[in-house]
């Protein structure tokens, strides 16, 4: 059995919808993180910039991993 044919169309659709929900949640978190970080930075607190950058990079890594998994799903 081929690796691409082990999931039916409805199963792949469900998985793609689940991935889309995760990506949307991650992007919303990144937008909130950017807003909170900019507000803190403009308020004079520059110590939040590095942790926020690392958290945003982790969100990017999660989204890239989901994209890679989506391409492999085929």
N, C-alpha and C positions, 0 to 999 in steps of 0.2 A: 504494500500500500504506500502510495506516494505521501510525502510529508505535507504537501499542500492540500491534499484531499482528505486529511483525517478529521477536519472540521467541516460541518455543513454550512450553508450560506446563513442560516438563521443564527447559528452559534457564532460565526465570525461577526455578524452584525451586532450581536449582544456584546461581544468582547470589544469591538470598536467603539460602541456607545459607552461602555465602562471606561475605556481609555480616554475618551473625550471628556467625560465627567472629571476624571483625575487631572487632566491637563487644565481644564477650566478652573478647578479649585486651586491648582498650583499657581496659575497666572494671577488669579484674584489675590492670593497670598502675596505674590511678588509685588503687585500694585500697592497693597496695603503696606508692605514692608518699605517700599520706596517712599510712600507718603509719610510714614512715621519717621523714617530716617531723615528725610529732608526737613521735616518740622523740628526734629531734635537738633539737627545740624544748624539750621537757621536760628534756633534758640540759643546756640552757643555750646551745645554738647557735641563735641566731635568724636567722643569715644564710641559711639554706636555705629560709626561708618564701617569699620573693619568686620565686626560680627554680622552686620546686615549684608555686606558684600559676600561673606562666606555662606550665609543662609541663601542668598539669591543664587549663588553658584551651585549650591546643592539642589535648588529647585530646577535650575537649568539642566543639571546632570540627570535628575529624575525625568524631566521631559524628553531629553535626548534618548534615555534608556527606553522610555515608552515608545518613542518614534522608531527606534531600532527594532523593538519587539513587534511593532505593527508591521514593519516591512517584512520581517521574517514570517509573520502570520500569512502574508501573501494573499 
